[in-house]
Amino acid sequence: MGYSKVGLACLIAVLFCCQGASAGAAETLQSGAVFGGQSTDANSTTTSIHNLSDLPTVVEVYTATWCSNCVDVEHALDDIETNLSMQQYHIHRSISEVQDPFGTDVLDARFHDRYGRYSPPAVVFNGSTMVRGSVPQSDSLQQDFTTIIQQPLMLGNGTSSFTWIPASEGGNVAWSLDVDRTQFGEGTLGAYLWVIEASAYFEEGTNGLENYPHIVRDIIHLGNESQGEMNVVLPDAFDENDLSVHLVYQFNPLVEEPVISPPLVDSDEGDSFLPFVHSLGTLAIIGAAAISRRTDQG
């Protein structure tokens, strides 16, 4: 009887742990394009105009200070960054987190809602391609990431302009986007100011980095208009004075509300909550539970 219960507990633990180590080929996403990346130091005044074809690849990295596999992914991106046009943005796990101090529940929920990913590492390129885990599909992660980044943005002709004027607690941001919006389909194309900390120190991180780079501190929605300006307040840096501001555009596809069938049996008790598990894992747990019951009865 004791061995069956222990085995069931181990099976559940393995299923959840394997989720973080999973890897696969690059996946095409339907969550909507994310592009832009024009940036400046938060203390510097700047104005820049870029052709859409010249914008860097927006690379979102889902990570955590305890995630050893994340280190391999981040080092691979660092290795190719000097030779490619790209901007790294590291979103740290926050929901139900006990160790990592760099994430927020809002930013974590955004990543979950857009990309359906609940465990690091994961890398998303321009909101359209995701690579999970840290096992390369070719000879190296560097080669995998380079192949994806070298794919053209295909945004057509157009420009993006970005102006930032710092103030005492933040600054004034102005933007203008000239793009054919019909190419994205039904939905909204919004402008956002991403606030990034260059690096922050955390000695208690168990993946050995201690200094964690490219931390996304906040994402501020500027509006869904083609142009505008806004005064914004910036969050404090974790340490030092190393914040930068980035203009990023995000397309949010129109999602129809799902039709939910009424329950077959009414109940006054609240719905029970089962943590996220792959369907295969769920079947395995059910099977293990059945074995445990038979062993107890025997």
N, C-alpha and C positions, 0 to 999 in steps of 0.2 A: 504493500500500500504506500509506504513512504517513498519508495523509488519512483512510483508512477507520478506522484504529486511533484516531486523534484524535477522529473523529466518534463512535465508540462510547463513548469515555471521557466526552465532553461530554454524550452522551445520558444516561448513567448519572447524572452529576452533576446534570443538570437534573431528572431524575425525583425524586431525593432532595430537592433544594431546593424543588421545587414542593409537596411534601407539607406543608412548614411554612407556605406561603402560601395553601393551599387554604381555601376558605370555603364555607358552605352554609347552608341553612335550619336552624332549630332541630330537633334530632333527639331523639326520645323514646327513653330508655334503659331497659333491663331489668336494670340492675345493682343495684337496691335503693335505697330512700329514704335520704336523709341529711338530718337536721333537728335543730333545737335552736338553739344560738347564745347561750344565757345566758352572761354573762361578767363578769369583774372583773379589776382590776389584781392581779398576783400578790402584791403586798405589802399588799393590803387584805382585810379580813374582810367577807364578804357572805353574805346569804341572799336568794334570790329565788324566787317562785312565779309561773309564767306559765300561762295557758290555752294549749292547743296552737294554737288559732287565732290567738294573738297572737305566736307565735314569729317571729323574723325569717327571711328567706330565706337559706339557707346558700349562698354563692357561692364555688365553688372555681375559682381562676384558675391555669392551668398556664402558666408563664412562664419567662423566662431573661434574664440581664443583657445578652445580645447581641441579643435579639429586638426589633427596631424595631417590628414589627407589634404586639407586646404592649403597647407604650406607648399606642397608639391605643385598644386594648381597655380598659386600666386607667384611662385618662383618662375614657373614656366612663362607666365604672362610678363613678368619683369624682364626675362631674357629676350623677348621679342619686341618689347615696347619701343626701344630706341630706333628700330628699323621700320616700324609700321605706324600709321596714323591711327591712334587709339587713345581712349581715355578710360581709366579704370575707376570703378565706383564700388566700394565694398560695403555691402549691407550685412550687418551682424545680426545673428539670431537673438531674439529677445523674448518671445512668448514662451512662458514656462522655463525661462533660462535662469540658472542659479550661479553661473560663473562669469559669463561675458558681460562687461559693463558698457559696451559701446553701441548696442542696438536700442531701438525703441519699438514698442508694440505696434505703433502706427506704420513704421517703415517695414517691419516684419510682416504685418498683415497685408500690406500692399504686394510684397513679393509673393506671398502665398496665393493671394487672390488672382494675380496676373499669371503666374507660372505654375501653380499647383505643386510647388516644391516645399517640403517640410523639414528637410535635413540637408546640411552642407556636406561636401562642397557642390556647388552648381554655378555655372557661368552662362550668362545670357548675352547674346550679341545683337545689338540694335533691336531688342525686343522680339526678334523673329527666329532665333536659333539658340537652342539650349544644349549644353554638354553637362551631363551629370557625372559625379564621381571623379576619380583621379587616375583611372586606368586608360592609357592612350589606345586609340584605334589604329594608329599608324606606328611609326618607329618611336614617336615621342609626343608628349603633349604640346611641345613647341610647334611641331609640324601640324598637328591637328588644329591648333588655334590660328596659326598663320594662314592656313587654307581658308578658314571661315572669314577672317578679317579681310583678306584680299578680295573677297566677293564684293562687287560694286553695290552701293546703296540703292541705285535705281530709283531715285526720287525725281528724275526729270530735271528740266531747266528751272532755275530759280535761285533765290538768295535768302540768307538769314542775316539780320543785323542785330547786334547786341551792344548795349551801352550800360556801363555801371559807374555810378558816382557815389563814393562812400560817404557816410555820415557818422554821427557819434555812436549810435547803437545798431547801425545797419547801413542802409543806403537806398539809392533810387536806381531801379532797373528799368530799361526801356528795350523793347524788342519789336522786330518787324519780320514777318515771314511771307515770302512770295513762293508759293508752291501750289500745284494742282491738287486740291483737296479731294477731288472725285476719285483719285487713284486708291484711296484708302477704304472706300466703301461707306456704309452707313455708320455713323458714330460721331464722336467729337474729337477734334484735334486741339489739344491744350498746350500752353506754354508754361513751363515750370522753372523755378530757380532751385537748383540743387546746391546745398551748402556742404562743402567737403573739408574735412580736417586732414592735413597732409600726413600727420603721424601722431600717435599717442602712445604713451608708455604704460604697460600693464605687466608688472613682474610676475603676477600670479597666474598668468596664462600658461596652460600646460602643454601647448604645442611648440614651445621653445622660441617664439619670435620675440616677445617682450615689447618690441616697437611695432605697432600695427598701422599700416599705411592706408591712404585713400578712404578714410571712414566717412560714410554718408551721415551727416549730422541732422539734416532736415531736407524735406522736399516741399517747396512752397508753390502752390498753384497760383499762377499769375492771371489766368483767364483763358478763354477759348477763342478770343478774337485774333485776327491776323496781325494786329499791332496794338501797342499800348505801352503804358508805363505804370509803375507802382513803387511806393515807398515800403520797404520791408525792414523788419527787425530780425537780426541774425541771432542764433543761439550762441552760447559761450563755447569756446573750445574746451576740450578735456584738459589739455595742458598747452603751454606755449601760446603763441599768437600766429597760428598758421592756417587760418581759414581761407578758402577760396570759394568763388561763386561761379556757377556753371549754368548756362542757358540750355535747357533740354526740352524737346517737344515729345509729347506722348499721345498716341492715338488710342482712344478708348472705344472699341467696337460697340455697336448697339446690341444688347443682349436681351432677348425676349424672356419674359418671366416664365419659369417652368410651371406646368400644370400639375398641381399636387392633388392626388386622389385622397378622399377622406379615409380615416382609419376604419378598418372593418369592425373593431370593437372599441367603444368609448371607454375611457379610463380616467378616473380622477387623479391618478398618480402621474407625475411627470415622466416624460420619455427618458429611458435610460440612455446613458452616453457611452458609446464604445469608441476608444481611441482609434485613430486612423491605422488600419492594417491592410496590406494588399489582400485581394480576394483569395489568392492561393494560401496566404498565411492564415486567413480566417478558417478556411476548410481544414487546414492542418491542426489548428487549435481545437476545433470541434471534434476532429478525429481523436486527438490526444485525450480530450476530456472523456470521450466514450470509453477509451481503453482504460482510463483511470477508474471509471465507475465499475467497469467489469472486474478490474483487479480488486477493488474494495469489496465487491460483493462475493468474490471468490474467497 
